[in-house]
Amino acid sequence: MDKSNPQGNEFKSRPKCRSTEEYRFRLNGFCKPVCIFLLFVITLGAYMAAFAGEGSSILDLQLWSDRTTVPVRSPSGGSITLINLNPEANSWYILQLKKTDGTVADYFHLENPYPETQLLELDHDGTLVLAEDSVQQRYDLLSGGKESLLAAARKVKRPFVELCDGRLYLRNPTVGHKTRKEWMTDLLRDRVRFGEKITNFIKERFYRDRYRKTALQNPQRNWTFLQDERKSPVRIGVLSGTGMFNLKKMDMNFSLSTEPADNIKPGYWYPIPGYPGIFASVVTPEIIPDTLGWIRKGLISPLEQKETSALVYLVAFDLSMFDFAFALGTDHPRVGWSDRVPEKSRIPSLPGPDGFDSVGPLVRTGKVNPRDVDRVAATFAGGFKRNHGAFKWGDLANRNRGSHYGFIENGVILSTLQPGLATLVAYDDGRVEMKTWEEEDAASVRSIRYARQNGVPILEPHPVTGNVRPGSLVRDWGKGNWSGSDTKELRTLRAGACIQETHGSRFLIYGYFSSGTPSTMAHVFQACNCRYAMHLDMNAPEHTYLAIYRRDGSHFVVQRLVKEMAEVDPPVDGQELPRYIGYSDNRDFFYLLRKTEGSE
């Protein structure tokens, strides 16, 4: 690994004794122990840094990166280095410019939009070579110094700037969109003393059940529903004789072809017209029987009436039809220390658990690459911010520096995946899995394209029997890091996800719980025939956002899961400008791309 730019942790001067002669030949009783102690601290610090593998930037986490360096053939000298951050993914590259003294002069973050077929290489004269099959194209992006093509592209106020006839993108820093509520929340948490407590007080007093939705059931007679379960998810297990919900009395924003009109049978999956491979369903926890006895046995908490009657909206995606991806927002999640982590789990000399507090020189865009926009079928908000994305209590707080939630984008490790955490993973071969990360899984990191951790599992298989069970910390507010309030009031708007595997098909199911707890989520997700489930984000529609898309000529047709989500990205000049696609956002997100022909 390139260690040419280490952190400035060196001592500026050596400890002095009373005289040079005394220092060289005779340390008196005071100076000798001080010098020995300082020497011990320096040695120990160097040993710990070497042992932990910490570096000065995120580049040091990329153990499989491939580097090519060539000298600059000009009077100014220096060198140019092209870094393929993960050759397996072949997507993100860093072009690094160094001066003659070895210091870094500049970085450029490049994105390869054709990672399956196109390679980037650096020629001996510093030109960039784009190779596809036997065809090679050379591009001089650096000549001209401050007037080079790369320098000009950096001045363009767009997160993605086309280079090399559209065969390459420069990723540019940009400001991600925030709602007024998010601006105020970040201001309180980052700038105001006790800002977190103020935020929690507001959430508990004014937002606890603000988004709770209910709907009366309408009994229907002589009602039938024909559903081809070979092509759709298996029905959700609800009590027999359950009535129907009236869509007009709900705030679900999807257009469903229902029969009878405007009524939906709880637990059944309805295809969304115009959006193949995407289905929607609605339930309430009260119509789901405790078939496995989890409430009776105390494996999950008893459910309160306000959560049992609250609507749960579910959206299922046929994974055989989509590629799955994840992207950081422009600001969140961060990579420094979480304030929640106990002092004993911190290393004070490091700015973050991985040795840094910024992803630089990588650039976060908070937006889907323009090359993929036409394929986008859906987006949904990611997980907790870094400040809430680590543990304050329990075993996980006391190991691995507080067990900060990890994430990977385009094959690049941005925060180390930690054992014991619920993880949503997409591999290079297209597989999508949910699992609790284990120590031995580190061997497979190189083949991971995208990953996001968010707390502990809601559902997981028993390690011996394999039977589905609630996560061991579902009932433990502190050790499970379920957020909520300091008074342990867990009921709020929450989102989660699970994977259903039945009849040889696999469906990713997103759940929007208008008012619920982790126990509610476990109760509902097990009825969805899922074996593993995890939490996403919570408290507001912008944090639990989900939208689906299709093209209608040159326009996007956007359907958001609930009406309040439209407030996050209202139309501009009558045109849809959807979040994560039409503009950059400050928060991380998942997205699904329709597979191209022959991509399976």
N, C-alpha and C positions, 0 to 999 in steps of 0.2 A: 504494500500500500504506500501511497505517496505521503510522506511525513514532512514535506517541505514547508508546511505552514502551521507549525504547532502553536498551541496556546502560549501566551506570554506568561508562563508561570515561574520563570527563572528569577532568582534573587538578583537585585541590581548591584548589590555590593556584598562582599564577604564580611562576616563578623570580625570586628577588630579587637585586639587586646591593647594593652597600655603602650606598647612600642613594637616596631617591626622586629627588633631583635628578640623581644619577649615572645612574639607570635611564632617566630621561626624555631626557636630553640627551647623555650621554657614557658609553658602555660601555667599561670598561677591558679590558685585554688578556685577562683570564681570563673575565670575565662574558660578553663578547660571543660568543665561540665556543660557550659553554655554552647561551646563550639561542637562538642560531641553530640549534644541534643539536636542542634540545627543540622548537623551532618546526618543524623538518624532520620530526621523529618524529610530531608531532601531525598535520601535513599529510599525511604519507605514510599514517598510519593511517586518516585520513578517506577518502583516495583509495582505499585498498585495500578498505575496507568498502563504499564506493559501487560500486567496480568489481565486487566479488564478490557484491554484493546481499545481504550478511548482515544479519540482523535479530536481534531479541532473542527471538523465539519461532518456533515452527513455522508460525505463520500467514503469515510472510513468504515461505515457499516456495510458497504457494498463489496463483500468479500470475493465475489465472482466477476467484478468489473474487469474489462479488458482495455488496456491503454496503449496508445501509439504516440510517440513523441518525436518531433523533428525539429532541428534547429532553424531559427529564422536567419535567412541568408541576406542580411542587410547590415549596414554600419551600426544600427541600434542593437543588433543581436537578440538574445533571448530564445525562447522555444515556444512551440505550439503542441498541445496535447489533446488528442481526441479520446474521450472516455466513453466506452459503451457500458452503461451502468449495470446491465444484466444481459449478456449475449443470448440467453435463452428467450427473453422477452423481446430483445432487439428493438426497443421502442424509444427509450430516453438516452440521450447523449449529452455530454458536457464538452464544450470546446473551451479549453483553458489556455490563456496567454500568460507567459511568464517573462519577466525582465532578465537581464544578464546576471543579476545577483540572486536569481532564484525566487524572488517574491512574485506573487500573482498580480498581474496587471489587470486582467479582466476574465470574466466567464460569460459563456452563452449557453443557454439551455435549449437544445434542439429536440424536436419530436419527429420520429419517423412514422408517417401515416400508413406505411405499407410494410409492417414488420415481418410479415410472412414471406415476402419475396425480395425485399430491398435491403441491401447492406450499405453502411456508410464506412468509408475508409479515408485515411489521411495520406496523401502522397508525400514524397520526399521534399517537394517544393512548397508544401503548406496548402495546396489546393485540396478541396474536398471531392472525393470520388463517390458517386452513387452508382452502385452495381446491382443490376437485375438480370438474372440469367447470365448470358454472355455479353450483355450490353453495358457499357460503362459511360457515364457522363461526368465530365470534370467541371467544377464550379469554383471560381476564385472569389471567395466571400470576404477575404481579409485584406487584400491589397488596397492601398489608399489610406490606411490608418484611420483617422477620424472620419473619413469620407467613404469608408468601406461599405459594402452592401449590408453587412451585419450591423454596422453602426447606424446606418440609415433605417434598417428595419426596427431597431430598438426604439427609435424616435416615434414610430407609428403607435398611436394610442389604441391598440387592440391587443387582447390577450394572446391571439394566435396570428402570426404574420407569415404569409406564404413566401417560400424561398425556392430557388432551383426549379422554376416552372411548375410550382405546386407540388413538388415531390418531397418537400421538407417544410417544417414549421419552426419558427422561432417563438418560444413562449416568453411573453412579456409580463412583467408585474402589472397588476391592475387593482383597483379598489372594488371589492365585492359589495353587492347590494345588502343593505340591512333595513329591516323595518324599524319604525320609530321605537317600538318596544325593545328590539334588540340593541339599538343604539343606547337607550337608557340603561338596559341591563348591563351591557359591557362597561358603560361609564361608571355605574355604581360599583361593579366588581373590581374594575381595574384602578379606579382613581379615588374612591371614597372609602375611608376607614369604616369597617363594619358594613360595607356595601353588600356582602353576601347575606348577612342577617336581615338587612332591609329588604332585599329581594325575596328571601324566604318568607318574611312576614307578609309581603304583598301577595305572593302566590297563595299562601294559606288562607288569607282573609278574603281575597277577591277573585281567585282563579280556580279554586279547588273543584267546584262543580260547574264552572261557567260554560263548559262545552258539553255537558251531559245532555244526551238526547234520549227520548223515550218515544214509543209509538204504541197505540192501542192495537190489540189483535182483533181482527174481524173474522168471526167464524164463517166458513164456507162449506156448502154442501155440494155433493156431486162434483167435486173438484178433482181433476187429474192433472198430472204433470209428467210428460215423457222426457226423460233425460238420458242421453247416451253416455254412460259412465266410462265407456272405453275412450272417449275423447275429452271428458271433463273430469274434474276432481270428484272423489267419492263424497257422497253426501255427509253432512255434519250430523252427528248423533244428537237428535233432539227428542223430546217427549212426544209420543204419539197423540194425535188429536189436537196438536198445536194449531191455532188459528193463523191467519195471514196478516202481514203488515201492510199498511197503506203507504205507498211511496210518497204520496202527496203530503203526508204528515211527517215526513222525514226530511233530513237535509242532505241525503246522498245525492250527489250531483251527476251520477252516471245515467245515461239513457239506456234503459233495459227494455227489451221486448218481452213484456209480461202478459200473461193470460190467466185469469181475467185482468183487464186493463188496470194499471196503477197498483196492483197487488203483488206481493212477493211472498212466497212460501218460505218460512225460516228454515235454514239448513240446506236448501237447494242452491245449486250453482247455476247462475244465469250467464250465458254467453253475452258479451257486449257487442252489439252489431257494429261492423266496420273495424273491429279490433280483434282479429283472429288470435286464438291462443290465450285470451284474457277473459276471466270470469269473475263474477261478483256474487256475494252472498251476505245475508244479514241474520244475526241471532241476538238473543239476550241470554246472559248466563242462567237466568231462572228457568229456562225451558230445556236446559241441558242436565240430564240426570247424573247423579254422583255414582255412575256405574262401577267405577273401580274403588269406591269407598275412600277416596282421598280425604274428603272433608271429615267423614266419620272417624277415620284413623288418625286425624291430626296432621296429615302430610302437607296439607295446605290450610290456610286460615279459613274459618267460617266467613261466608260472604254476606256483607250488609245489604239491606234492601235497596239502597241507592245504587249499588253497583250491579246487583242481580237484574235490575230492571233497565239498566243503561244499555243502549244499543251498541253492538259491535259490528263494524263493517269489515268485511273480509274480501280481499282481492287475490286471485290465484293466477299464476303465470305458468304456462306449459314450458318447462325448461328445454324441451327438445326443439323449440322454435326460436329461442333467444340466446344471445351471448350476454354474459353478465359482467358488469364493471363497477368500479368505485373510483371516486375522485375526491381529493381534499377541497375544502373551500379556501377562499383567499386568506382567511384568518383562522379558521377552526377546522379540526382540533389543532392546538398548538403542540409543541414538542418539549417545552420546558417542564419544570417541576410543577406538580399539582400542589396547591396549598393544603390539601387534605392529608398528604403523606406525613406520618410521624417523623420527628426530627431524627430519631435513631435509624430510620431507613434512608436518610439522605446522605449524600456525599457533598459537603459544603463547597468543596473546590470545583465542583462541576455545575455548569449552568442548567443542566437537565439530566434526566436519568440515563440517557444514551451519550452524554458528554457534550451536548450542545442544546441551544434553545431556539434555533432557527433552522429551517430546511435549506437555507441558502448554501450553495449557489443554485439549487433547484428553484423553479418558479411555480407557484401555486396559482392556477387560473380560475378555479371555481366554476368551470364551464366545460361542456362537452366539446371535443375536437370538431371543428367544422366538417372534416371529412366524414364524420359519423352521424351528423345531424339528420340526414334523410332516413337513417335506419333506426332512430330512437323510437322505441315503443312506449317506454315508461320511465319515470324517475321517481325516487322517493328519498326523503331526508335520511341522513345517516345516524350517528350515535352521539353520545355525550361530548361536550367540550372537554378539553384537557383538565380544566380545574375540577370537574366532577368525575373525570375518567381515571381515577385511582382510588385506593382504599385508605380509609382512616382507621378502621377497626378490623380485628380478626387476623387470621394467619396470612391472608393475602397482603395485608398492610405491612406485615413484618418480614416479607421476603421479596426478593427481586426489586428492591428499592421502591416498594409501594405498589408493585404490579400495575403500572400505568398501561392503559389500553393501547395495543399496538395496531399498526395499519401499514398496508403495502399498496402502492399504486403503480401500475404498469411495470410490475416486477421489481420495483425499487423499494427497499425497506426504508420507511420514513420514521417508524417507531417500532422497536423490537416487539415481536409477538411474545406474550408472557404466558407461562404455564398456568392452568387452572381457570382460564377465561374462555367465555363463549365466543366462538370465532366463525364468521361467515367467510368462506374461501372460494375463490375461482382459480382453477389451475390452468396451465398452458394448454392442456388438451381439451378445455371447455367444460370439464366437470365442475359442478357447484356443490359444495358441501357445507354443513354446519357441524361443528364439533367442539368439544372442550380441548383446548390446546395442551399438548403434553411435551415434556422435555425432548423425547425422541423425535417429535415432529420437526424439530429444527433441521433435520437432515433433508426435509422436503421443501425447504423455503425457496430454494433456487427455482423450483418448478411452479411457484405460486405467482399468478399474474395480479390478483387483487385479494386483499384481505382486510377485514375490519373486526376488531374486538370490541365488545360492549358488555362488560360485567360478567356475571356468572349465568349458567343456564337456567331457563325456566322449566324446560323438559329435557331429560336425558335418559339414555338406556341404562339399566342396571348393569354394573360391570360383570356380574356373574350370570344372571338369568337372561339379560338382554331385554327384559320387559321395560316398557316405558314407565317413568316415574317422575315426580316433580324434582327440580333441582334441590340439592340438599340445603341451600340457603334461601329458598323462596320465602320462607316465613321470617327470616332474620333481616330486619331493616338495616342494621349497621354493618354486619359482616357481608351482607349481599350487596351493599352499596346501591340500594334501590332509589335513592334520593327521596323527594317528597318534602317533608318539613322536619324541623328539629324536634317537634313533638310527635314524630313518627306517624303522621297522617299520610298514608300512602295513596289514598284514593285521588286520582287525577286523570286527565287525558293522557293516555299512553299508546305507544305503537310498538309492535313486535313482529317477528317473522318466524316461520317454521317451514319445514320441507315435508311434503306428503309423498310417499312412495307406494303406489298401489297399481295393480294390473299392468305392471311393466312401465308405468309412466311416473314422471316426477314433476311435482308442482311446487313452486315457491309461493307460499301464502303469506301475505302481508295483513296484519290485523290492526285496525284502528279502534281502540277501546275508549268510547266517549267519556267514561268515568270508571276507572278500575284500579286494581292492585295487582302485584305479581301473582297472587293466588288466583285472581280472576283470569289472568292470562293463561295460567297453567290449566285451569278448568276448561277454558274454551279451546285451547290449542290441542289438548288431548282428544276432544270431541271431533277435531278436524283430521283425526287419524295421523297425527304427526308424532314422530319419535324424538325429535329434538326441536327446541324452540329457544329463542333469545330475545332480549329486550333491544329496542332501538332508542328513540328519544321520547320526549314527553312535554306536557304542560301547555302547549299552544299549537294551533294549526300550522304555523310556519315551521315548527320543529317536528311535526308528524305529517308533513306534506307528502302527497302522492298525486301524480297526474299521469294520464295516458295520452298518446299522440297518434295522429295519422295525417298523411298529406292529402290535401284537396287542391290539386294544381300547385300553385306557388304558395299556398297558405297552409299553416298548421291548423288542424282541428284539435283543440285541447279540451279534455274533460278532467276536472279535478275531483277528487274523491268527495269532498264536502264543500259547501258554498263558501265558508269562511276562508278557504285556501285561495280563492280568487283575489282576495284583498292583498295577497303577497305580490302578485304580478298582474296588475290591471292592464287592459289593452292600451296601446300607445297609438294615437291617430287612427283608432278603429282597428288596428292590427294586433293580433295576439303576439305577446312578447314573453314567452314562457320562461320561468325560472330555470336556471342551469343550462338553457339552450339559447335563449335570446339575450341573456346577459349573465355576467359573473355573479356568483353569490358568495357570501362570507362563510357559509356552512357546508360541510361535507355531504355527499350524496351518493346513492347507488343509481345505476341506470341499466336498462335492458335494451339491447339492440337486436332488431330482427335479423335472423341469420340469412346470409346470402346463399344463392344456389351453389351447392357443392361444398358448403362450409361445415357440414356435419361430419 
